[in-house]
Amino acid sequence: MRIIHISDTHLGKRPKRTRASIINQEIKPIEDDFYNSWRRFIEEIINLDKDEKPDIIIHSGDFFETPSGTEPSPPPEFARKVAAEAFKKLYENNIPIVIIDGNHGRYMQYRISPLTEYTILFDNVYLFTYFDIRDSIRNQQPLFKDFPTLNLRIHAHPSLESNDLPQLLLKYEDWVYIQNNNINPSMINVFLAHGMIENHTLNSNFLMGDYDYIGLGDNHKMQQINDNTWYAGSTELWSFNEETYQKGYLVIDIDDSSSSKSKIKVSQKLLPQQRKIVSDHVEIYSDDNNSKIIDRIKKVFEKNGLNTPYNYQTAARVKITIQGNRSYGSFYNIHEISSYLNKITLNSNEYNIVEFILETPKYYDDTSIKQIKQDDRFIEYLIEDPEKEFKKYITSTRKEDLKKNNLDSNMLAKLFFESLKNQ
């Protein structure tokens, strides 16, 4: 038997810090990268030789990006169209697909999934929803589906949020036992789950179950957990934290011809990433000004060949992390730097960049006067003569601004002192 395991396709994902244009009046930038990875996967599968085609595809959750958590919006209409086209092609090639709900792509309030309609339209699409697992736990019934013609039993564990567990905890522990003991020894048994042991959305006892294969989703890194347990990972870069992750899907060949335990072979199939990913850092120093920092970031763009006219097909996804310490009296303004960089990267054709993220450190040197005033002795110790100190500061660091705006340093110092007294 050949099973294809894919996960976390996140169709409809729309990164926020991208160019504002809408491609072909249908999709937002980067959104179509997720569609293209899914389409490439479908094309690869249906174009395989007959003896290489899978008997079934399993998808371990997060098929769509939305709805999710506090984002109640349904998937974009274009995402639904892409899904329908794919399911139709699988149907025409007689390839069934089993999908479970992840924490993305499911409604929190409604007993329906955005995928439900496809189980009505296509006989080859099978779905296990968030409410299926809740009902199974409450009723203490195993959650599974048999495919007799394939001699296959799929045991399902859709996403179950950790905040759901307190109310279901005792029943959940019992249900884990029931689910693990629902193995049919005369069939191939596959456990399909969305969750991670680390964040308590998956019980570790499932890994002890006597399954032939355990296919997991939620972790976007393609990786092996043990001999027969794998995360398929995601098909596209969901965030810059995944820049080193391989993206693709898994091919699982299972030989159950012997009377002993089935033998499995897992092969990784990688999907080429469509865009250049640039993730770099820039050091800043206390005597820097806006211009120096911007020039340093521009050099990163140039080093990576991004100082060419914008072309959507080849435009890069870029994240720059600013590193360094900031002190009182620094000559630069992070907000001004960020605003300027957003303008030249996302609102002009100066650079071949489609997504730009400037990650800045969180500074704690902007403590408000209100916070300091909690201890007047601290103020007296920190600034013995506020008026004198302020005048010294502005005349030494803002001399040109004073001259340019015809401002009197003595008057500004007095105003500053009066404002402190009125706090």
C-alpha positions as CSV (number, residue, x, y, z in Angstrom):
1,M,0.0,0.0,0.0
2,R,1.1,3.5,-0.8
3,I,0.0,6.5,1.3
4,I,0.8,10.1,0.7
5,H,1.0,12.2,3.9
6,I,0.7,16.0,3.6
7,S,-0.2,18.6,6.1
8,D,-0.5,22.3,7.0
9,T,-1.2,23.7,3.5
10,H,-2.8,26.8,5.0
11,L,-4.6,27.8,1.8
12,G,-5.7,31.4,2.0
13,K,-2.7,32.6,4.1
14,R,-2.3,36.3,3.7
15,P,0.9,37.7,5.3
16,K,0.2,41.3,6.5
17,R,3.4,43.1,5.7
18,T,3.4,42.7,2.0
19,R,2.7,45.0,-1.0
20,A,-0.9,46.2,-1.2
21,S,-1.5,45.1,-4.7
22,I,-4.1,42.4,-5.5
23,I,-2.8,40.0,-8.1
24,N,-5.2,39.6,-11.1
25,Q,-7.9,41.1,-8.9
26,E,-8.2,37.8,-7.1
27,I,-5.4,37.2,-4.6
28,K,-3.1,39.1,-2.3
29,P,0.7,38.8,-2.6
30,I,2.2,35.6,-1.1
31,E,-1.3,34.1,-0.8
32,D,-0.9,32.4,-4.2
33,D,2.5,30.9,-3.1
34,F,0.4,28.6,-0.8
35,Y,-2.0,27.8,-3.7
36,N,0.9,27.0,-6.0
37,S,2.6,24.6,-3.6
38,W,-0.7,22.7,-3.2
39,R,-1.3,22.7,-6.9
40,R,2.2,21.5,-7.6
41,F,1.6,18.7,-5.2
42,I,-1.7,17.7,-6.9
43,E,-0.1,17.8,-10.3
44,E,2.8,15.6,-9.1
45,I,0.4,13.0,-7.7
46,I,-1.9,12.7,-10.7
47,N,0.9,12.6,-13.2
48,L,2.6,9.6,-11.5
49,D,2.8,6.4,-13.3
50,K,0.0,4.0,-12.5
51,D,2.1,1.8,-10.3
52,E,3.5,4.8,-8.4
53,K,0.1,6.5,-7.6
54,P,-1.0,6.5,-4.0
55,D,-3.9,4.4,-2.8
56,I,-4.9,7.2,-0.5
57,I,-3.8,10.7,0.6
58,I,-4.0,11.7,4.3
59,H,-3.9,15.4,5.3
60,S,-3.2,16.0,9.0
61,G,-4.8,19.4,9.5
62,D,-4.7,23.1,8.8
63,F,-5.9,22.7,5.2
64,F,-7.2,26.3,5.2
65,E,-5.6,29.3,7.1
66,T,-8.9,30.7,8.3
67,P,-11.0,30.7,10.3
68,S,-8.6,30.5,13.2
69,G,-8.8,31.5,16.9
70,T,-10.0,35.1,17.1
71,E,-10.1,35.3,13.2
72,P,-13.7,34.2,12.4
73,S,-13.5,34.9,8.6
74,P,-14.1,32.0,6.3
75,P,-11.4,31.0,3.8
76,P,-11.1,33.4,0.8
77,E,-13.3,32.4,-2.1
78,F,-10.2,31.8,-4.3
79,A,-9.0,29.3,-1.7
80,R,-12.3,27.4,-2.0
81,K,-11.9,27.4,-5.7
82,V,-8.4,26.0,-5.6
83,A,-9.6,23.3,-3.1
84,A,-12.5,22.3,-5.4
85,E,-10.3,22.1,-8.4
86,A,-7.9,19.8,-6.6
87,F,-10.5,17.5,-5.2
88,K,-12.1,17.2,-8.6
89,K,-8.7,16.1,-10.1
90,L,-8.3,13.5,-7.3
91,Y,-11.8,12.3,-7.9
92,E,-11.2,11.9,-11.6
93,N,-8.0,9.9,-10.8
94,N,-9.8,7.7,-8.2
95,I,-7.6,8.9,-5.3
96,P,-9.4,9.3,-1.9
97,I,-8.3,11.9,0.6
98,V,-8.8,12.0,4.3
99,I,-8.6,15.3,6.1
100,I,-8.7,16.2,9.8
101,D,-9.5,19.6,11.3
102,G,-6.4,21.5,12.6
103,N,-6.5,24.6,14.8
104,H,-6.6,26.7,11.6
105,G,-9.4,26.4,9.1
106,R,-12.2,25.6,11.6
107,Y,-15.0,27.5,13.1
108,M,-15.0,27.8,16.9
109,Q,-18.7,28.3,17.2
110,Y,-20.4,26.3,14.5
111,R,-20.8,22.5,14.1
112,I,-19.5,22.7,10.6
113,S,-16.2,22.9,8.9
114,P,-15.2,24.9,5.8
115,L,-14.4,21.6,4.3
116,T,-17.8,20.0,4.9
117,E,-19.2,21.0,1.5
118,Y,-16.5,19.0,-0.3
119,T,-17.6,15.8,1.4
120,I,-21.0,16.3,-0.2
121,L,-19.7,17.3,-3.6
122,F,-17.0,14.6,-3.9
123,D,-17.3,10.9,-2.9
124,N,-13.5,10.7,-2.5
125,V,-13.2,13.4,0.3
126,Y,-13.5,12.2,3.9
127,L,-13.4,14.6,6.9
128,F,-13.0,14.4,10.7
129,T,-13.9,17.7,12.4
130,Y,-13.2,19.4,15.7
131,F,-16.7,18.5,16.8
132,D,-16.3,14.9,15.8
133,I,-13.5,14.5,18.4
134,R,-15.4,16.3,21.1
135,D,-18.4,14.1,20.6
136,S,-16.2,11.0,20.5
137,I,-14.6,11.9,23.8
138,R,-17.9,12.7,25.5
139,N,-19.5,9.5,24.2
140,Q,-16.3,7.5,24.9
141,Q,-16.4,6.1,21.3
142,P,-13.4,5.6,19.0
143,L,-13.0,7.9,16.1
144,F,-12.1,6.1,12.9
145,K,-13.1,5.1,9.4
146,D,-12.5,1.8,7.6
147,F,-11.6,1.5,3.9
148,P,-12.4,-2.2,3.3
149,T,-11.1,-2.2,-0.3
150,L,-7.8,-1.0,0.9
151,N,-7.8,-3.1,4.0
152,L,-7.1,0.2,5.9
153,R,-8.4,1.7,9.1
154,I,-7.8,5.4,9.7
155,H,-7.8,6.5,13.4
156,A,-8.5,10.2,13.7
157,H,-7.5,12.9,16.2
158,P,-8.5,16.3,14.9
159,S,-7.1,19.4,16.7
160,L,-8.2,19.7,20.3
161,E,-7.2,22.9,22.0
162,S,-5.4,22.7,25.3
163,N,-8.0,25.0,26.9
164,D,-10.7,22.4,25.9
165,L,-9.0,19.8,28.0
166,P,-9.8,20.9,31.5
167,Q,-13.5,20.2,30.9
168,L,-12.7,17.0,29.1
169,L,-9.6,15.9,30.9
170,L,-10.8,12.7,32.7
171,K,-12.8,11.6,29.7
172,Y,-9.9,12.4,27.4
173,E,-7.5,10.1,29.2
174,D,-10.1,7.3,29.0
175,W,-10.7,8.0,25.4
176,V,-7.0,7.8,24.6
177,Y,-7.1,4.2,25.9
178,I,-10.2,3.4,23.9
179,Q,-8.7,4.9,20.7
180,N,-5.4,3.0,21.2
181,N,-7.3,-0.2,21.7
182,N,-9.4,0.2,18.6
183,I,-6.6,-1.4,16.5
184,N,-7.9,-4.0,13.9
185,P,-5.1,-6.6,13.7
186,S,-6.3,-7.8,10.3
187,M,-6.0,-4.3,8.7
188,I,-3.4,-1.6,8.2
189,N,-3.9,0.9,11.0
190,V,-2.9,4.5,10.5
191,F,-3.3,7.2,13.2
192,L,-3.8,10.7,11.9
193,A,-3.5,13.6,14.3
194,H,-3.1,17.3,14.6
195,G,-1.3,18.5,17.7
196,M,2.0,18.4,19.6
197,I,2.9,16.8,22.9
198,E,5.0,19.9,23.8
199,N,1.9,22.2,23.9
200,H,-0.4,19.5,25.4
201,T,-2.6,19.2,22.3
202,L,-1.6,15.6,21.8
203,N,-1.3,12.8,24.4
204,S,2.1,11.1,24.3
205,N,0.4,7.7,24.9
206,F,-0.7,7.7,21.3
207,L,2.9,7.2,20.3
208,M,2.8,4.0,22.2
209,G,-0.2,2.7,20.2
210,D,0.3,-0.3,17.9
211,Y,-0.3,1.6,14.7
212,D,1.5,0.8,11.5
213,Y,2.0,4.5,10.8
214,I,1.4,7.7,12.8
215,G,1.0,10.9,10.6
216,L,1.1,14.2,12.5
217,G,0.4,17.8,11.7
218,D,0.8,21.2,13.5
219,N,4.5,21.2,13.6
220,H,5.6,22.9,10.3
221,K,9.0,21.1,10.3
222,M,9.2,17.8,8.4
223,Q,10.7,15.4,10.8
224,Q,10.7,11.9,12.1
225,I,9.7,11.3,15.7
226,N,10.3,7.5,15.8
227,D,10.4,4.5,13.5
228,N,6.8,4.9,12.3
229,T,5.9,8.5,13.4
230,W,6.4,11.6,11.2
231,Y,5.4,15.2,11.0
232,A,4.9,16.0,7.3
233,G,5.6,19.7,7.9
234,S,4.0,22.5,5.9
235,T,4.1,23.0,2.1
236,E,5.1,26.6,2.2
237,L,7.0,29.1,4.5
238,W,4.3,30.2,6.9
239,S,6.7,32.4,8.9
240,F,10.4,33.4,8.9
241,N,11.0,31.0,11.8
242,E,10.7,28.2,9.3
243,E,13.4,29.5,6.9
244,T,15.6,26.4,7.4
245,Y,12.7,23.9,7.2
246,Q,12.3,21.6,4.3
247,K,8.8,21.8,2.7
248,G,7.0,19.0,0.9
249,Y,5.2,15.8,1.7
250,L,5.8,12.1,2.6
251,V,5.4,8.9,0.7
252,I,4.7,5.9,2.9
253,D,5.0,2.4,1.5
254,I,3.5,-0.3,3.7
255,D,4.1,-4.0,3.2
256,D,1.7,-6.1,5.2
257,S,2.2,-9.3,3.2
258,S,3.9,-11.1,6.2
259,S,2.1,-12.3,9.2
260,S,4.4,-10.2,11.5
261,K,4.3,-6.5,11.9
262,S,3.9,-4.5,8.7
263,K,7.1,-3.0,7.3
264,I,7.0,0.7,6.3
265,K,9.3,2.8,4.2
266,V,9.0,6.6,4.4
267,S,10.3,8.8,1.6
268,Q,10.5,12.6,1.7
269,K,9.4,14.5,-1.3
270,L,10.4,18.2,-1.3
271,L,8.5,21.0,-3.0
272,P,10.9,23.7,-4.3
273,Q,10.3,27.1,-2.6
274,Q,9.2,29.8,-5.1
275,R,10.9,32.8,-3.6
276,K,14.2,33.9,-2.3
277,I,14.0,34.2,1.5
278,V,16.3,36.8,3.1
279,S,16.6,36.8,6.9
280,D,19.5,38.9,8.2
281,H,20.4,41.2,11.0
282,V,21.9,44.7,11.3
283,E,23.9,46.0,14.3
284,I,23.2,49.5,15.6
285,Y,25.3,51.6,17.9
286,S,24.6,54.4,20.3
287,D,26.0,57.1,18.0
288,D,24.1,56.0,15.0
289,N,21.5,58.2,13.2
290,N,18.6,57.3,10.9
291,S,20.7,57.7,7.8
292,K,23.5,55.4,9.0
293,I,21.1,52.6,10.0
294,I,19.1,52.9,6.7
295,D,22.3,52.7,4.7
296,R,23.4,49.6,6.6
297,I,20.0,47.9,5.8
298,K,20.2,48.9,2.1
299,K,23.6,47.2,2.0
300,V,21.9,44.0,3.0
301,F,19.4,44.4,0.1
302,E,22.3,45.0,-2.3
303,K,24.3,42.0,-0.9
304,N,21.3,39.8,-1.7
305,G,20.7,41.2,-5.2
306,L,17.5,42.9,-4.3
307,N,18.4,46.4,-5.6
308,T,16.6,45.7,-8.9
309,P,13.2,46.8,-10.1
310,Y,10.2,45.1,-8.5
311,N,9.0,41.9,-10.3
312,Y,6.3,40.0,-8.5
313,Q,7.3,36.6,-9.8
314,T,10.8,36.9,-8.4
315,A,10.4,39.3,-5.5
316,A,11.8,38.2,-2.2
317,R,10.4,37.8,1.2
318,V,12.7,39.8,3.6
319,K,13.1,40.1,7.4
320,I,15.8,42.3,8.9
321,T,16.4,42.1,12.6
322,I,18.0,45.1,14.3
323,Q,20.4,44.2,17.1
324,G,22.2,46.4,19.6
325,N,21.6,48.6,22.6
326,R,19.8,51.9,22.7
327,S,20.6,54.6,25.3
328,Y,19.2,58.0,26.2
329,G,20.1,60.6,23.8
330,S,20.4,58.3,20.8
331,F,20.3,60.2,17.5
332,Y,17.9,57.8,15.6
333,N,14.2,57.1,15.6
334,I,13.2,53.5,14.9
335,H,9.7,54.5,13.8
336,E,11.0,56.9,11.2
337,I,13.4,54.3,10.0
338,S,10.7,51.7,9.7
339,S,8.3,54.0,7.9
340,Y,10.9,55.0,5.3
341,L,12.0,51.3,4.7
342,N,8.3,50.3,4.3
343,K,7.9,53.0,1.7
344,I,10.9,52.0,-0.4
345,T,10.4,48.2,-0.1
346,L,6.6,47.9,-0.4
347,N,5.4,51.1,-2.1
348,S,8.0,51.7,-4.8
349,N,9.7,49.7,-7.6
350,E,13.2,50.5,-6.2
351,Y,13.7,47.0,-4.7
352,N,12.6,43.5,-5.7
353,I,10.9,42.8,-2.4
354,V,7.3,41.6,-1.9
355,E,7.3,41.2,1.9
356,F,9.3,43.2,4.4
357,I,9.5,42.8,8.1
358,L,11.7,45.0,10.3
359,E,12.1,43.4,13.7
360,T,13.3,45.8,16.4
361,P,14.3,45.1,19.9
362,K,12.1,46.2,22.8
363,Y,13.7,49.0,24.6
364,Y,12.9,49.8,28.2
365,D,14.6,53.2,28.5
366,D,11.4,55.1,27.8
367,T,10.1,54.9,31.4
368,S,7.3,57.4,31.8
369,I,7.5,60.3,34.3
370,K,4.4,58.8,35.9
371,Q,6.3,55.6,36.6
372,I,9.3,57.4,38.0
373,K,7.2,59.6,40.3
374,Q,6.3,56.6,42.4
375,D,9.4,57.4,44.4
376,D,10.3,61.1,44.7
377,R,13.6,60.3,46.3
378,F,14.6,58.5,43.1
379,I,13.9,61.6,41.0
380,E,15.9,63.8,43.3
381,Y,18.8,61.3,43.1
382,L,18.6,60.8,39.4
383,I,18.3,64.5,38.4
384,E,19.6,66.9,40.9
385,D,18.8,70.0,38.8
386,P,16.3,69.1,36.0
387,E,16.3,72.5,34.4
388,K,20.1,72.7,34.2
389,E,20.4,69.1,33.0
390,F,17.8,69.5,30.3
391,K,19.5,72.7,29.0
392,K,22.8,70.9,28.9
393,Y,21.3,68.0,27.0
394,I,19.5,70.1,24.3
395,T,22.5,72.4,23.7
396,S,24.9,69.6,23.3
397,T,22.8,67.2,21.2
398,R,20.2,69.5,19.5
399,K,22.2,72.6,18.7
400,E,21.4,72.6,15.0
401,D,17.7,72.1,15.7
402,L,17.6,75.0,18.1
403,K,19.3,77.3,15.6
404,K,17.2,76.0,12.7
405,N,13.9,76.6,14.6
406,N,15.1,79.8,16.4
407,L,14.4,78.3,19.8
408,D,15.7,79.6,23.1
409,S,17.4,76.9,25.2
410,N,16.8,78.8,28.5
411,M,13.0,79.0,27.7
412,L,12.8,75.3,26.8
413,A,14.6,74.3,30.0
414,K,12.1,76.4,32.1
415,L,9.1,74.9,30.3
416,F,10.5,71.4,30.9
417,F,11.0,72.0,34.6
418,E,7.5,73.5,35.0
419,S,6.0,70.4,33.2
420,L,7.8,68.1,35.6
421,K,6.4,69.9,38.6
422,N,2.9,69.6,37.3
423,Q,3.1,65.8,36.8
